[in-house]
Amino acid sequence: MSTPPISQYNDKLAVWCQHESDFTQLNSLANSLAVPLYQSIDKHTPEVFFLTYRDDCLKLLDKELLKKGGLTVDIQPRAGEQRSYPAPKQGNLAKALGRKTKTIVDATTGWGQDALFMFRMGYQVQCIERSEIMAALLGDAFQRLNQVDWMQSLNLQAPKLSQGNAIELLANLEASPDCIYLDPMFPPKRKKSALAKKSMQILQELLGQDEDKEQLFEAAFKATAKRVVVKTPDYAKPLGGKPDESFKGKLLRYDVYFKK
Ligand SMILES: C[S@@+](CC[C@H](N)C(=O)[O-])C[C@H]1O[C@@H](n2cnc3c(N)ncnc32)[C@H](O)[C@@H]1O
């Protein structure tokens, strides 16, 4: 075990190396996150979250997932999604993005599911994620995506990923995108929402709430060329005041703000 340096994830997160062949990569990940690297863990290990390689993917585990499983950025199309590239631009998200939109910055990439869906629909997507943990999981996923047959035969590259606070990074984009997409974390309606997916529960436990959502909206509105789309739970009030358009689904809506 390496000496644990001072870290913002103190006693929360560690890197777990299960196979000697992963050591170099995981050691450098542990150093960059400033968290301990363990070669074995048990019930006395103080941390509750672990990053490790399993099934050739970088995975995030909590103590419940230690024995099997683990959460990873899924690069497979969603159930029911057409498996050709580009997939048809259908549904509320595509409506909110707008017919003329070509370039999108996803400023809150998280588990990458919306970013990858937009990418598969043929938009040019650039990703920002502030959590170094999520950025590591996304980096691993985008590398895996670049190896997939259809990506290679179509000569496509996974979205560009920048790690950092979008409030700052959006002010320094090379070119203003047609759309900036936001999906920050809103507090759950009930304390322990039975509906929240495990991946989102872990994100909330590990990273806490995104308390600076309003500033993020302002930064996005300044930086976009044409529109900001905010994914919002149905119970939350609109992030940027009354939206110009809103596309409502069962549990969430996409609020759209045009730059006039
Ligand atoms: C609800 S998750 C996004 C889920 C994502 N849309 C998906 O499909 O998986 C919110 C993510 O936004 C990130 N985030 C929130 N505020 C941010 C900011 N100012 N800059 C960069 N990332 C931010 C959080 O770290 C978190 O990973």
The ligand as a Gaussian input file, in Angstrom:
#p B3LYP/6-31G(d) Opt

LIG

0 1
 C      -26.487000      14.221000     -12.893000
 S      -24.832000      13.990000     -13.394000
 C      -24.927000      14.024000     -15.148000
 C      -25.409000      12.744000     -15.733000
 C      -25.228000      12.675000     -17.237000
 N      -26.075000      13.596000     -17.945000
 C      -25.403000      11.258000     -17.756000
 O      -26.143000      11.077000     -18.743000
 O      -24.781000      10.345000     -17.213000
 C      -24.094000      15.553000     -13.068000
 C      -22.604000      15.605000     -13.332000
 O      -22.249000      16.956000     -13.604000
 C      -21.016000      17.249000     -13.022000
 N      -20.973000      18.699000     -12.811000
 C      -21.809000      19.439000     -12.059000
 N      -21.462000      20.744000     -12.079000
 C      -20.374000      20.831000     -12.884000
 C      -19.538000      21.903000     -13.287000
 N      -19.738000      23.152000     -12.856000
 N      -18.534000      21.638000     -14.134000
 C      -18.300000      20.367000     -14.591000
 N      -19.042000      19.296000     -14.203000
 C      -20.064000      19.529000     -13.371000
 C      -21.022000      16.457000     -11.738000
 O      -19.706000      16.228000     -11.265000
 C      -21.736000      15.174000     -12.147000
 O      -20.820000      14.197000     -12.577000

